[in-house]
Amino acid sequence: MRQLTSDEKYVIQEIALRLPADKCDQLLTDMERATAESVPGNSARVLFTIAGYDRPAYRGQHPFSVEGKVFDRDGSELLVILHADENGRLLELELVRFDKGEVIEPDWSTLNFW
């Protein structure tokens, strides 16, 4: 486990600010208490563990109601999805690349949300 990167925090904060107040507050609190782990062999997925939160057994996940788009270093479009567990708590950050190849290096200055 490691601390969240500044880019991960940026994405989470930007998504949180676009949520209703109660969900925003919970997500920002989760972010402050979270550690991260990149999924081995997949630089496009980061899993979060929240200190003091006893996460229930996995029964699925759902995306927060805000998604984004960012461009990779080679110009390919990446979908940015932040997932919650069944209790609405921070679970996973996922980047989906539609072009062939792996995620290279997102250009976070191109991040847009809907």
PDB file as gemmi writes it, atoms N, CA and C in Angstrom:
CRYST1    1.000    1.000    1.000  90.00  90.00  90.00 P 1                      
ATOM      1  N   MET A   1       0.846  -1.176   0.000  1.00  0.00           N  
ATOM      2  CA  MET A   1       0.000   0.000   0.000  1.00  0.00           C  
ATOM      3  C   MET A   1       0.891   1.239   0.000  1.00  0.00           C  
ATOM      4  N   ARG A   2       0.358   2.289  -0.571  1.00  0.00           N  
ATOM      5  CA  ARG A   2       1.089   3.537  -0.692  1.00  0.00           C  
ATOM      6  C   ARG A   2       0.116   4.706  -0.488  1.00  0.00           C  
ATOM      7  N   GLN A   3       0.675   5.880  -0.326  1.00  0.00           N  
ATOM      8  CA  GLN A   3      -0.144   7.084  -0.255  1.00  0.00           C  
ATOM      9  C   GLN A   3      -0.703   7.386  -1.648  1.00  0.00           C  
ATOM     10  N   LEU A   4      -1.814   8.073  -1.707  1.00  0.00           N  
ATOM     11  CA  LEU A   4      -2.382   8.480  -2.985  1.00  0.00           C  
ATOM     12  C   LEU A   4      -1.458   9.502  -3.651  1.00  0.00           C  
ATOM     13  N   THR A   5      -1.357   9.424  -4.963  1.00  0.00           N  
ATOM     14  CA  THR A   5      -0.569  10.405  -5.700  1.00  0.00           C  
ATOM     15  C   THR A   5      -1.358  11.708  -5.798  1.00  0.00           C  
ATOM     16  N   SER A   6      -0.675  12.773  -6.151  1.00  0.00           N  
ATOM     17  CA  SER A   6      -1.369  14.051  -6.326  1.00  0.00           C  
ATOM     18  C   SER A   6      -2.383  13.957  -7.468  1.00  0.00           C  
ATOM     19  N   ASP A   7      -2.077  13.185  -8.517  1.00  0.00           N  
ATOM     20  CA  ASP A   7      -3.030  13.019  -9.621  1.00  0.00           C  
ATOM     21  C   ASP A   7      -4.280  12.277  -9.163  1.00  0.00           C  
ATOM     22  N   GLU A   8      -4.120  11.232  -8.377  1.00  0.00           N  
ATOM     23  CA  GLU A   8      -5.276  10.488  -7.859  1.00  0.00           C  
ATOM     24  C   GLU A   8      -6.136  11.384  -6.984  1.00  0.00           C  
ATOM     25  N   LYS A   9      -5.496  12.168  -6.126  1.00  0.00           N  
ATOM     26  CA  LYS A   9      -6.247  13.092  -5.274  1.00  0.00           C  
ATOM     27  C   LYS A   9      -6.983  14.134  -6.113  1.00  0.00           C  
ATOM     28  N   TYR A  10      -6.343  14.636  -7.137  1.00  0.00           N  
ATOM     29  CA  TYR A  10      -6.955  15.626  -8.020  1.00  0.00           C  
ATOM     30  C   TYR A  10      -8.229  15.076  -8.650  1.00  0.00           C  
ATOM     31  N   VAL A  11      -8.155  13.874  -9.194  1.00  0.00           N  
ATOM     32  CA  VAL A  11      -9.316  13.256  -9.838  1.00  0.00           C  
ATOM     33  C   VAL A  11     -10.443  13.062  -8.829  1.00  0.00           C  
ATOM     34  N   ILE A  12     -10.132  12.526  -7.660  1.00  0.00           N  
ATOM     35  CA  ILE A  12     -11.151  12.268  -6.638  1.00  0.00           C  
ATOM     36  C   ILE A  12     -11.793  13.581  -6.185  1.00  0.00           C  
ATOM     37  N   GLN A  13     -10.983  14.602  -5.949  1.00  0.00           N  
ATOM     38  CA  GLN A  13     -11.521  15.901  -5.523  1.00  0.00           C  
ATOM     39  C   GLN A  13     -12.431  16.503  -6.581  1.00  0.00           C  
ATOM     40  N   GLU A  14     -12.017  16.439  -7.827  1.00  0.00           N  
ATOM     41  CA  GLU A  14     -12.822  17.018  -8.908  1.00  0.00           C  
ATOM     42  C   GLU A  14     -14.154  16.286  -9.058  1.00  0.00           C  
ATOM     43  N   ILE A  15     -14.144  14.981  -8.898  1.00  0.00           N  
ATOM     44  CA  ILE A  15     -15.395  14.225  -8.950  1.00  0.00           C  
ATOM     45  C   ILE A  15     -16.254  14.573  -7.746  1.00  0.00           C  
ATOM     46  N   ALA A  16     -15.655  14.607  -6.562  1.00  0.00           N  
ATOM     47  CA  ALA A  16     -16.400  14.909  -5.331  1.00  0.00           C  
ATOM     48  C   ALA A  16     -17.111  16.251  -5.431  1.00  0.00           C  
ATOM     49  N   LEU A  17     -16.449  17.245  -5.990  1.00  0.00           N  
ATOM     50  CA  LEU A  17     -17.031  18.582  -6.075  1.00  0.00           C  
ATOM     51  C   LEU A  17     -18.257  18.646  -6.978  1.00  0.00           C  
ATOM     52  N   ARG A  18     -18.470  17.612  -7.773  1.00  0.00           N  
ATOM     53  CA  ARG A  18     -19.612  17.563  -8.688  1.00  0.00           C  
ATOM     54  C   ARG A  18     -20.743  16.672  -8.154  1.00  0.00           C  
ATOM     55  N   LEU A  19     -20.590  16.187  -6.936  1.00  0.00           N  
ATOM     56  CA  LEU A  19     -21.593  15.330  -6.296  1.00  0.00           C  
ATOM     57  C   LEU A  19     -22.439  16.135  -5.322  1.00  0.00           C  
ATOM     58  N   PRO A  20     -23.611  15.603  -4.923  1.00  0.00           N  
ATOM     59  CA  PRO A  20     -24.385  16.248  -3.855  1.00  0.00           C  
ATOM     60  C   PRO A  20     -23.523  16.382  -2.587  1.00  0.00           C  
ATOM     61  N   ALA A  21     -23.834  17.358  -1.764  1.00  0.00           N  
ATOM     62  CA  ALA A  21     -23.000  17.718  -0.613  1.00  0.00           C  
ATOM     63  C   ALA A  21     -22.656  16.541   0.293  1.00  0.00           C  
ATOM     64  N   ASP A  22     -23.630  15.691   0.631  1.00  0.00           N  
ATOM     65  CA  ASP A  22     -23.348  14.589   1.552  1.00  0.00           C  
ATOM     66  C   ASP A  22     -22.390  13.573   0.925  1.00  0.00           C  
ATOM     67  N   LYS A  23     -22.553  13.285  -0.353  1.00  0.00           N  
ATOM     68  CA  LYS A  23     -21.665  12.338  -1.033  1.00  0.00           C  
ATOM     69  C   LYS A  23     -20.288  12.958  -1.255  1.00  0.00           C  
ATOM     70  N   CYS A  24     -20.257  14.249  -1.516  1.00  0.00           N  
ATOM     71  CA  CYS A  24     -18.991  14.966  -1.658  1.00  0.00           C  
ATOM     72  C   CYS A  24     -18.185  14.879  -0.365  1.00  0.00           C  
ATOM     73  N   ASP A  25     -18.824  15.196   0.743  1.00  0.00           N  
ATOM     74  CA  ASP A  25     -18.141  15.173   2.040  1.00  0.00           C  
ATOM     75  C   ASP A  25     -17.604  13.785   2.362  1.00  0.00           C  
ATOM     76  N   GLN A  26     -18.412  12.751   2.118  1.00  0.00           N  
ATOM     77  CA  GLN A  26     -17.980  11.387   2.416  1.00  0.00           C  
ATOM     78  C   GLN A  26     -16.800  10.986   1.533  1.00  0.00           C  
ATOM     79  N   LEU A  27     -16.857  11.323   0.251  1.00  0.00           N  
ATOM     80  CA  LEU A  27     -15.779  10.961  -0.662  1.00  0.00           C  
ATOM     81  C   LEU A  27     -14.481  11.674  -0.285  1.00  0.00           C  
ATOM     82  N   LEU A  28     -14.556  12.945   0.063  1.00  0.00           N  
ATOM     83  CA  LEU A  28     -13.355  13.673   0.461  1.00  0.00           C  
ATOM     84  C   LEU A  28     -12.772  13.125   1.759  1.00  0.00           C  
ATOM     85  N   THR A  29     -13.633  12.733   2.699  1.00  0.00           N  
ATOM     86  CA  THR A  29     -13.169  12.109   3.937  1.00  0.00           C  
ATOM     87  C   THR A  29     -12.497  10.776   3.637  1.00  0.00           C  
ATOM     88  N   ASP A  30     -13.131   9.975   2.781  1.00  0.00           N  
ATOM     89  CA  ASP A  30     -12.539   8.691   2.390  1.00  0.00           C  
ATOM     90  C   ASP A  30     -11.163   8.904   1.764  1.00  0.00           C  
ATOM     91  N   MET A  31     -11.050   9.889   0.889  1.00  0.00           N  
ATOM     92  CA  MET A  31      -9.783  10.165   0.215  1.00  0.00           C  
ATOM     93  C   MET A  31      -8.687  10.480   1.231  1.00  0.00           C  
ATOM     94  N   GLU A  32      -9.017  11.278   2.226  1.00  0.00           N  
ATOM     95  CA  GLU A  32      -8.019  11.669   3.232  1.00  0.00           C  
ATOM     96  C   GLU A  32      -7.558  10.483   4.078  1.00  0.00           C  
ATOM     97  N   ARG A  33      -8.391   9.476   4.210  1.00  0.00           N  
ATOM     98  CA  ARG A  33      -8.072   8.321   5.058  1.00  0.00           C  
ATOM     99  C   ARG A  33      -7.605   7.116   4.251  1.00  0.00           C  
ATOM    100  N   ALA A  34      -7.516   7.268   2.930  1.00  0.00           N  
ATOM    101  CA  ALA A  34      -7.244   6.125   2.055  1.00  0.00           C  
ATOM    102  C   ALA A  34      -5.761   5.940   1.755  1.00  0.00           C  
ATOM    103  N   THR A  35      -5.429   4.681   1.505  1.00  0.00           N  
ATOM    104  CA  THR A  35      -4.161   4.319   0.889  1.00  0.00           C  
ATOM    105  C   THR A  35      -4.514   3.641  -0.427  1.00  0.00           C  
ATOM    106  N   ALA A  36      -3.535   3.534  -1.308  1.00  0.00           N  
ATOM    107  CA  ALA A  36      -3.788   3.039  -2.655  1.00  0.00           C  
ATOM    108  C   ALA A  36      -2.901   1.853  -2.984  1.00  0.00           C  
ATOM    109  N   GLU A  37      -3.382   1.052  -3.930  1.00  0.00           N  
ATOM    110  CA  GLU A  37      -2.603  -0.070  -4.438  1.00  0.00           C  
ATOM    111  C   GLU A  37      -2.931  -0.216  -5.919  1.00  0.00           C  
ATOM    112  N   SER A  38      -1.907  -0.060  -6.761  1.00  0.00           N  
ATOM    113  CA  SER A  38      -2.100  -0.278  -8.190  1.00  0.00           C  
ATOM    114  C   SER A  38      -2.275  -1.769  -8.422  1.00  0.00           C  
ATOM    115  N   VAL A  39      -3.205  -2.117  -9.292  1.00  0.00           N  
ATOM    116  CA  VAL A  39      -3.446  -3.525  -9.596  1.00  0.00           C  
ATOM    117  C   VAL A  39      -2.247  -4.045 -10.388  1.00  0.00           C  
ATOM    118  N   PRO A  40      -1.605  -5.115  -9.918  1.00  0.00           N  
ATOM    119  CA  PRO A  40      -0.432  -5.639 -10.617  1.00  0.00           C  
ATOM    120  C   PRO A  40      -0.736  -5.960 -12.079  1.00  0.00           C  
ATOM    121  N   GLY A  41       0.143  -5.503 -12.965  1.00  0.00           N  
ATOM    122  CA  GLY A  41      -0.009  -5.775 -14.385  1.00  0.00           C  
ATOM    123  C   GLY A  41      -1.059  -4.932 -15.075  1.00  0.00           C  
ATOM    124  N   ASN A  42      -1.643  -3.955 -14.344  1.00  0.00           N  
ATOM    125  CA  ASN A  42      -2.691  -3.130 -14.946  1.00  0.00           C  
ATOM    126  C   ASN A  42      -2.584  -1.713 -14.383  1.00  0.00           C  
ATOM    127  N   SER A  43      -1.841  -0.870 -15.066  1.00  0.00           N  
ATOM    128  CA  SER A  43      -1.619   0.494 -14.578  1.00  0.00           C  
ATOM    129  C   SER A  43      -2.876   1.349 -14.652  1.00  0.00           C  
ATOM    130  N   ALA A  44      -3.943   0.795 -15.218  1.00  0.00           N  
ATOM    131  CA  ALA A  44      -5.177   1.548 -15.395  1.00  0.00           C  
ATOM    132  C   ALA A  44      -6.155   1.363 -14.244  1.00  0.00           C  
ATOM    133  N   ARG A  45      -5.789   0.617 -13.213  1.00  0.00           N  
ATOM    134  CA  ARG A  45      -6.696   0.393 -12.078  1.00  0.00           C  
ATOM    135  C   ARG A  45      -5.945   0.596 -10.771  1.00  0.00           C  
ATOM    136  N   VAL A  46      -6.586   1.355  -9.874  1.00  0.00           N  
ATOM    137  CA  VAL A  46      -6.044   1.590  -8.538  1.00  0.00           C  
ATOM    138  C   VAL A  46      -7.133   1.252  -7.538  1.00  0.00           C  
ATOM    139  N   LEU A  47      -6.804   0.412  -6.568  1.00  0.00           N  
ATOM    140  CA  LEU A  47      -7.739   0.038  -5.503  1.00  0.00           C  
ATOM    141  C   LEU A  47      -7.408   0.832  -4.248  1.00  0.00           C  
ATOM    142  N   PHE A  48      -8.445   1.205  -3.498  1.00  0.00           N  
ATOM    143  CA  PHE A  48      -8.260   2.007  -2.298  1.00  0.00           C  
ATOM    144  C   PHE A  48      -8.701   1.239  -1.056  1.00  0.00           C  
ATOM    145  N   THR A  49      -7.965   1.451   0.026  1.00  0.00           N  
ATOM    146  CA  THR A  49      -8.318   0.949   1.348  1.00  0.00           C  
ATOM    147  C   THR A  49      -8.487   2.160   2.245  1.00  0.00           C  
ATOM    148  N   ILE A  50      -9.565   2.194   3.003  1.00  0.00           N  
ATOM    149  CA  ILE A  50      -9.873   3.336   3.861  1.00  0.00           C  
ATOM    150  C   ILE A  50      -9.602   2.949   5.309  1.00  0.00           C  
ATOM    151  N   ALA A  51      -8.707   3.675   5.951  1.00  0.00           N  
ATOM    152  CA  ALA A  51      -8.367   3.408   7.353  1.00  0.00           C  
ATOM    153  C   ALA A  51      -9.606   3.501   8.228  1.00  0.00           C  
ATOM    154  N   GLY A  52      -9.811   2.500   9.080  1.00  0.00           N  
ATOM    155  CA  GLY A  52     -10.932   2.497  10.011  1.00  0.00           C  
ATOM    156  C   GLY A  52     -12.251   2.049   9.420  1.00  0.00           C  
ATOM    157  N   TYR A  53     -12.267   1.717   8.125  1.00  0.00           N  
ATOM    158  CA  TYR A  53     -13.504   1.274   7.473  1.00  0.00           C  
ATOM    159  C   TYR A  53     -13.412  -0.214   7.207  1.00  0.00           C  
ATOM    160  N   ASP A  54     -14.361  -0.953   7.761  1.00  0.00           N  
ATOM    161  CA  ASP A  54     -14.418  -2.398   7.570  1.00  0.00           C  
ATOM    162  C   ASP A  54     -15.274  -2.664   6.330  1.00  0.00           C  
ATOM    163  N   ARG A  55     -14.588  -2.768   5.193  1.00  0.00           N  
ATOM    164  CA  ARG A  55     -15.306  -2.953   3.933  1.00  0.00           C  
ATOM    165  C   ARG A  55     -16.017  -4.300   3.936  1.00  0.00           C  
ATOM    166  N   PRO A  56     -17.279  -4.323   3.509  1.00  0.00           N  
ATOM    167  CA  PRO A  56     -18.002  -5.609   3.461  1.00  0.00           C  
ATOM    168  C   PRO A  56     -17.427  -6.509   2.371  1.00  0.00           C  
ATOM    169  N   ALA A  57     -17.775  -7.787   2.442  1.00  0.00           N  
ATOM    170  CA  ALA A  57     -17.364  -8.725   1.395  1.00  0.00           C  
ATOM    171  C   ALA A  57     -17.831  -8.171   0.051  1.00  0.00           C  
ATOM    172  N   TYR A  58     -17.026  -8.364  -0.974  1.00  0.00           N  
ATOM    173  CA  TYR A  58     -17.323  -7.790  -2.282  1.00  0.00           C  
ATOM    174  C   TYR A  58     -18.622  -8.351  -2.841  1.00  0.00           C  
ATOM    175  N   ARG A  59     -19.544  -7.434  -3.123  1.00  0.00           N  
ATOM    176  CA  ARG A  59     -20.817  -7.796  -3.761  1.00  0.00           C  
ATOM    177  C   ARG A  59     -21.110  -6.852  -4.914  1.00  0.00           C  
ATOM    178  N   GLY A  60     -20.055  -6.415  -5.542  1.00  0.00           N  
ATOM    179  CA  GLY A  60     -20.216  -5.529  -6.676  1.00  0.00           C  
ATOM    180  C   GLY A  60     -19.770  -4.117  -6.362  1.00  0.00           C  
ATOM    181  N   GLN A  61     -19.763  -3.330  -7.398  1.00  0.00           N  
ATOM    182  CA  GLN A  61     -19.380  -1.929  -7.284  1.00  0.00           C  
ATOM    183  C   GLN A  61     -20.219  -1.135  -8.262  1.00  0.00           C  
ATOM    184  N   HIS A  62     -20.213   0.176  -8.075  1.00  0.00           N  
ATOM    185  CA  HIS A  62     -20.925   1.036  -9.007  1.00  0.00           C  
ATOM    186  C   HIS A  62     -20.132   2.333  -9.168  1.00  0.00           C  
ATOM    187  N   PRO A  63     -20.231   2.948 -10.332  1.00  0.00           N  
ATOM    188  CA  PRO A  63     -19.504   4.200 -10.521  1.00  0.00           C  
ATOM    189  C   PRO A  63     -20.219   5.348  -9.807  1.00  0.00           C  
ATOM    190  N   PHE A  64     -19.428   6.315  -9.358  1.00  0.00           N  
ATOM    191  CA  PHE A  64     -20.027   7.561  -8.897  1.00  0.00           C  
ATOM    192  C   PHE A  64     -20.711   8.188 -10.106  1.00  0.00           C  
ATOM    193  N   SER A  65     -21.633   9.094  -9.873  1.00  0.00           N  
ATOM    194  CA  SER A  65     -22.472   9.624 -10.952  1.00  0.00           C  
ATOM    195  C   SER A  65     -21.753  10.608 -11.871  1.00  0.00           C  
ATOM    196  N   VAL A  66     -20.478  10.819 -11.651  1.00  0.00           N  
ATOM    197  CA  VAL A  66     -19.672  11.712 -12.484  1.00  0.00           C  
ATOM    198  C   VAL A  66     -18.566  10.894 -13.129  1.00  0.00           C  
ATOM    199  N   GLU A  67     -18.447  10.992 -14.442  1.00  0.00           N  
ATOM    200  CA  GLU A  67     -17.354  10.331 -15.148  1.00  0.00           C  
ATOM    201  C   GLU A  67     -16.590  11.381 -15.926  1.00  0.00           C  
ATOM    202  N   GLY A  68     -15.405  11.003 -16.362  1.00  0.00           N  
ATOM    203  CA  GLY A  68     -14.582  11.966 -17.065  1.00  0.00           C  
ATOM    204  C   GLY A  68     -13.856  11.368 -18.252  1.00  0.00           C  
ATOM    205  N   LYS A  69     -13.172  12.247 -18.941  1.00  0.00           N  
ATOM    206  CA  LYS A  69     -12.370  11.863 -20.094  1.00  0.00           C  
ATOM    207  C   LYS A  69     -11.051  12.606 -19.988  1.00  0.00           C  
ATOM    208  N   VAL A  70      -9.975  11.916 -20.320  1.00  0.00           N  
ATOM    209  CA  VAL A  70      -8.651  12.507 -20.328  1.00  0.00           C  
ATOM    210  C   VAL A  70      -7.905  11.917 -21.523  1.00  0.00           C  
ATOM    211  N   PHE A  71      -6.928  12.648 -22.031  1.00  0.00           N  
ATOM    212  CA  PHE A  71      -6.138  12.122 -23.144  1.00  0.00           C  
ATOM    213  C   PHE A  71      -4.828  11.549 -22.637  1.00  0.00           C  
ATOM    214  N   ASP A  72      -4.462  10.412 -23.206  1.00  0.00           N  
ATOM    215  CA  ASP A  72      -3.196   9.777 -22.888  1.00  0.00           C  
ATOM    216  C   ASP A  72      -2.074  10.520 -23.619  1.00  0.00           C  
ATOM    217  N   ARG A  73      -0.848  10.228 -23.261  1.00  0.00           N  
ATOM    218  CA  ARG A  73       0.298  10.922 -23.857  1.00  0.00           C  
ATOM    219  C   ARG A  73       0.325  10.815 -25.380  1.00  0.00           C  
ATOM    220  N   ASP A  74      -0.181   9.695 -25.920  1.00  0.00           N  
ATOM    221  CA  ASP A  74      -0.181   9.511 -27.375  1.00  0.00           C  
ATOM    222  C   ASP A  74      -1.445  10.070 -28.048  1.00  0.00           C  
ATOM    223  N   GLY A  75      -2.299  10.755 -27.275  1.00  0.00           N  
ATOM    224  CA  GLY A  75      -3.511  11.351 -27.830  1.00  0.00           C  
ATOM    225  C   GLY A  75      -4.738  10.474 -27.747  1.00  0.00           C  
ATOM    226  N   SER A  76      -4.591   9.245 -27.305  1.00  0.00           N  
ATOM    227  CA  SER A  76      -5.742   8.348 -27.164  1.00  0.00           C  
ATOM    228  C   SER A  76      -6.646   8.818 -26.032  1.00  0.00           C  
ATOM    229  N   GLU A  77      -7.934   8.634 -26.221  1.00  0.00           N  
ATOM    230  CA  GLU A  77      -8.913   9.026 -25.213  1.00  0.00           C  
ATOM    231  C   GLU A  77      -9.023   7.948 -24.143  1.00  0.00           C  
ATOM    232  N   LEU A  78      -9.076   8.389 -22.887  1.00  0.00           N  
ATOM    233  CA  LEU A  78      -9.259   7.486 -21.750  1.00  0.00           C  
ATOM    234  C   LEU A  78     -10.523   7.894 -21.004  1.00  0.00           C  
ATOM    235  N   LEU A  79     -11.332   6.924 -20.659  1.00  0.00           N  
ATOM    236  CA  LEU A  79     -12.495   7.151 -19.816  1.00  0.00           C  
ATOM    237  C   LEU A  79     -12.044   7.048 -18.367  1.00  0.00           C  
ATOM    238  N   VAL A  80     -12.452   7.997 -17.529  1.00  0.00           N  
ATOM    239  CA  VAL A  80     -12.086   8.030 -16.110  1.00  0.00           C  
ATOM    240  C   VAL A  80     -13.319   7.672 -15.296  1.00  0.00           C  
ATOM    241  N   ILE A  81     -13.236   6.562 -14.552  1.00  0.00           N  
ATOM    242  CA  ILE A  81     -14.368   6.100 -13.751  1.00  0.00           C  
ATOM    243  C   ILE A  81     -13.897   5.888 -12.311  1.00  0.00           C  
ATOM    244  N   LEU A  82     -14.593   6.502 -11.377  1.00  0.00           N  
ATOM    245  CA  LEU A  82     -14.326   6.291  -9.957  1.00  0.00           C  
ATOM    246  C   LEU A  82     -15.455   5.431  -9.415  1.00  0.00           C  
ATOM    247  N   HIS A  83     -15.100   4.288  -8.833  1.00  0.00           N  
ATOM    248  CA  HIS A  83     -16.088   3.330  -8.350  1.00  0.00           C  
ATOM    249  C   HIS A  83     -16.240   3.399  -6.830  1.00  0.00           C  
ATOM    250  N   ALA A  84     -17.452   3.097  -6.398  1.00  0.00           N  
ATOM    251  CA  ALA A  84     -17.789   2.988  -4.972  1.00  0.00           C  
ATOM    252  C   ALA A  84     -18.177   1.552  -4.663  1.00  0.00           C  
ATOM    253  N   ASP A  85     -18.061   1.180  -3.405  1.00  0.00           N  
ATOM    254  CA  ASP A  85     -18.550  -0.138  -2.990  1.00  0.00           C  
ATOM    255  C   ASP A  85     -20.058  -0.054  -2.745  1.00  0.00           C  
ATOM    256  N   GLU A  86     -20.631  -1.109  -2.236  1.00  0.00           N  
ATOM    257  CA  GLU A  86     -22.086  -1.155  -2.045  1.00  0.00           C  
ATOM    258  C   GLU A  86     -22.591  -0.123  -1.042  1.00  0.00           C  
ATOM    259  N   ASN A  87     -21.686   0.415  -0.205  1.00  0.00           N  
ATOM    260  CA  ASN A  87     -22.068   1.434   0.771  1.00  0.00           C  
ATOM    261  C   ASN A  87     -21.770   2.852   0.283  1.00  0.00           C  
ATOM    262  N   GLY A  88     -21.358   2.983  -0.971  1.00  0.00           N  
ATOM    263  CA  GLY A  88     -21.061   4.296  -1.519  1.00  0.00           C  
ATOM    264  C   GLY A  88     -19.707   4.844  -1.125  1.00  0.00           C  
ATOM    265  N   ARG A  89     -18.810   3.978  -0.674  1.00  0.00           N  
ATOM    266  CA  ARG A  89     -17.482   4.394  -0.209  1.00  0.00           C  
ATOM    267  C   ARG A  89     -16.435   4.185  -1.299  1.00  0.00           C  
ATOM    268  N   LEU A  90     -15.419   4.995  -1.302  1.00  0.00           N  
ATOM    269  CA  LEU A  90     -14.339   4.964  -2.284  1.00  0.00           C  
ATOM    270  C   LEU A  90     -13.752   3.564  -2.426  1.00  0.00           C  
ATOM    271  N   LEU A  91     -13.711   3.056  -3.654  1.00  0.00           N  
ATOM    272  CA  LEU A  91     -13.218   1.703  -3.896  1.00  0.00           C  
ATOM    273  C   LEU A  91     -12.115   1.633  -4.944  1.00  0.00           C  
ATOM    274  N   GLU A  92     -12.351   2.212  -6.130  1.00  0.00           N  
ATOM    275  CA  GLU A  92     -11.424   1.990  -7.240  1.00  0.00           C  
ATOM    276  C   GLU A  92     -11.457   3.153  -8.223  1.00  0.00           C  
ATOM    277  N   LEU A  93     -10.288   3.467  -8.769  1.00  0.00           N  
ATOM    278  CA  LEU A  93     -10.159   4.406  -9.881  1.00  0.00           C  
ATOM    279  C   LEU A  93      -9.750   3.590 -11.094  1.00  0.00           C  
ATOM    280  N   GLU A  94     -10.499   3.755 -12.171  1.00  0.00           N  
ATOM    281  CA  GLU A  94     -10.243   2.975 -13.381  1.00  0.00           C  
ATOM    282  C   GLU A  94     -10.124   3.900 -14.588  1.00  0.00           C  
ATOM    283  N   LEU A  95      -9.125   3.623 -15.420  1.00  0.00           N  
ATOM    284  CA  LEU A  95      -8.957   4.315 -16.692  1.00  0.00           C  
ATOM    285  C   LEU A  95      -9.188   3.294 -17.790  1.00  0.00           C  
ATOM    286  N   VAL A  96     -10.112   3.594 -18.694  1.00  0.00           N  
ATOM    287  CA  VAL A  96     -10.445   2.671 -19.782  1.00  0.00           C  
ATOM    288  C   VAL A  96      -9.930   3.267 -21.080  1.00  0.00           C  
ATOM    289  N   ARG A  97      -9.058   2.523 -21.738  1.00  0.00           N  
ATOM    290  CA  ARG A  97      -8.496   2.951 -23.020  1.00  0.00           C  
ATOM    291  C   ARG A  97      -9.189   2.172 -24.126  1.00  0.00           C  
ATOM    292  N   PHE A  98      -9.713   2.884 -25.107  1.00  0.00           N  
ATOM    293  CA  PHE A  98     -10.429   2.223 -26.192  1.00  0.00           C  
ATOM    294  C   PHE A  98      -9.505   1.872 -27.355  1.00  0.00           C  
ATOM    295  N   ASP A  99      -8.399   2.586 -27.495  1.00  0.00           N  
ATOM    296  CA  ASP A  99      -7.418   2.253 -28.523  1.00  0.00           C  
ATOM    297  C   ASP A  99      -6.571   1.074 -28.048  1.00  0.00           C  
ATOM    298  N   LYS A 100      -5.874   0.439 -28.985  1.00  0.00           N  
ATOM    299  CA  LYS A 100      -4.994  -0.675 -28.629  1.00  0.00           C  
ATOM    300  C   LYS A 100      -3.868  -0.184 -27.732  1.00  0.00           C  
ATOM    301  N   GLY A 101      -3.402  -1.082 -26.897  1.00  0.00           N  
ATOM    302  CA  GLY A 101      -2.275  -0.774 -26.033  1.00  0.00           C  
ATOM    303  C   GLY A 101      -2.695  -0.449 -24.615  1.00  0.00           C  
ATOM    304  N   GLU A 102      -1.686  -0.279 -23.792  1.00  0.00           N  
ATOM    305  CA  GLU A 102      -1.889   0.030 -22.379  1.00  0.00           C  
ATOM    306  C   GLU A 102      -1.930   1.539 -22.167  1.00  0.00           C  
ATOM    307  N   VAL A 103      -2.473   1.943 -21.026  1.00  0.00           N  
ATOM    308  CA  VAL A 103      -2.421   3.347 -20.631  1.00  0.00           C  
ATOM    309  C   VAL A 103      -0.944   3.728 -20.487  1.00  0.00           C  
ATOM    310  N   ILE A 104      -0.576   4.878 -21.079  1.00  0.00           N  
ATOM    311  CA  ILE A 104       0.823   5.311 -21.048  1.00  0.00           C  
ATOM    312  C   ILE A 104       1.030   6.306 -19.909  1.00  0.00           C  
ATOM    313  N   GLU A 105       0.485   7.496 -20.092  1.00  0.00           N  
ATOM    314  CA  GLU A 105       0.610   8.554 -19.083  1.00  0.00           C  
ATOM    315  C   GLU A 105      -0.469   9.595 -19.344  1.00  0.00           C  
ATOM    316  N   PRO A 106      -1.543   9.566 -18.570  1.00  0.00           N  
ATOM    317  CA  PRO A 106      -2.624  10.531 -18.791  1.00  0.00           C  
ATOM    318  C   PRO A 106      -2.135  11.970 -18.651  1.00  0.00           C  
ATOM    319  N   ASP A 107      -2.648  12.818 -19.517  1.00  0.00           N  
ATOM    320  CA  ASP A 107      -2.377  14.251 -19.434  1.00  0.00           C  
ATOM    321  C   ASP A 107      -3.537  14.866 -18.655  1.00  0.00           C  
ATOM    322  N   TRP A 108      -3.377  14.980 -17.337  1.00  0.00           N  
ATOM    323  CA  TRP A 108      -4.471  15.392 -16.462  1.00  0.00           C  
ATOM    324  C   TRP A 108      -4.933  16.810 -16.736  1.00  0.00           C  
ATOM    325  N   SER A 109      -4.145  17.607 -17.460  1.00  0.00           N  
ATOM    326  CA  SER A 109      -4.583  18.965 -17.805  1.00  0.00           C  
ATOM    327  C   SER A 109      -5.727  18.935 -18.834  1.00  0.00           C  
ATOM    328  N   THR A 110      -5.970  17.773 -19.445  1.00  0.00           N  
ATOM    329  CA  THR A 110      -7.050  17.645 -20.435  1.00  0.00           C  
ATOM    330  C   THR A 110      -8.310  17.031 -19.839  1.00  0.00           C  
ATOM    331  N   LEU A 111      -8.353  16.847 -18.532  1.00  0.00           N  
ATOM    332  CA  LEU A 111      -9.476  16.178 -17.875  1.00  0.00           C  
ATOM    333  C   LEU A 111     -10.755  16.992 -17.987  1.00  0.00           C  
ATOM    334  N   ASN A 112     -11.820  16.336 -18.451  1.00  0.00           N  
ATOM    335  CA  ASN A 112     -13.167  16.926 -18.527  1.00  0.00           C  
ATOM    336  C   ASN A 112     -14.160  15.949 -17.907  1.00  0.00           C  
ATOM    337  N   PHE A 113     -15.252  16.490 -17.373  1.00  0.00           N  
ATOM    338  CA  PHE A 113     -16.273  15.661 -16.720  1.00  0.00           C  
ATOM    339  C   PHE A 113     -17.638  15.859 -17.336  1.00  0.00           C  
ATOM    340  N   TRP A 114     -18.512  14.876 -17.117  1.00  0.00           N  
ATOM    341  CA  TRP A 114     -19.927  14.983 -17.468  1.00  0.00           C  
ATOM    342  C   TRP A 114     -20.752  14.241 -16.449  1.00  0.00           C  
TER     343      TRP A 114                                                      
END                                                                             
